[in-house]
């Protein structure tokens, strides 16, 4: 079942107000889902119904991505600025220390929220921030190329490509191990999200200084990495384990950088095991 997208206005103390789009479904302990750079909350739809069988699931569009408007002029998109905005969003939605799962940029933010003890548990899927400088430059170059392609292709051409498995692979094989499994409508929607992401450039610029080396104590943490991640190689998961010794490191066989569509049942099980 697809929940309607809603909006919440957030007015954090001492900061300009902003608006966040979200989907909410299910009942039980709250579980927040955060997507990666250039993506949108719909990336979680392959697993959200499974998770909603036992949790209240809240999938967010990060500020400047998906249906969430850009942050006010002058607002920063760096880790230290966006994490407090997310805690303010939790408060606006009536969430008290939810469980959290994030992918890529969302995984990095989830770990930062765990470090501040703002969440009950963290599941980070291929989180950003555990790269070498060479790996970061490679990933950022790929992301810029994907963004340029999304902006250059006319919408009718995207729709035409999305009709075939080969076309879907040409658009999304960098982030999915099995791009042919993604529906045509989902590929069109996420290409549009990448094209229109107002937060893309400032987030990428802020990411040049990111290197996550802090522990996340007193919070259950799982770090999961797809065996076929072409954007952030899975050796970065070993570095994440060294940085966060108490974390559980899980391999996701046959999954790419955005694993929720490649193996929904496995990803849901990893998240639920962490939340337990």
PyMOL commands that set and color helices and strands:
alter all, ss='L'
color gray80, all
select helices_A, chain A and resi 41-52+79-92+105-115+133-152+155-162+165-172+179-181+184-196+200-207+235-243+264-275
alter helices_A, ss='H'
color red, helices_A
select strands_A, chain A and resi 6-10+18-25+29-34+55-60+99-103+121-125+220-226+248-252
alter strands_A, ss='S'
color yellow, strands_A
deselect
rebuild
show_as cartoon
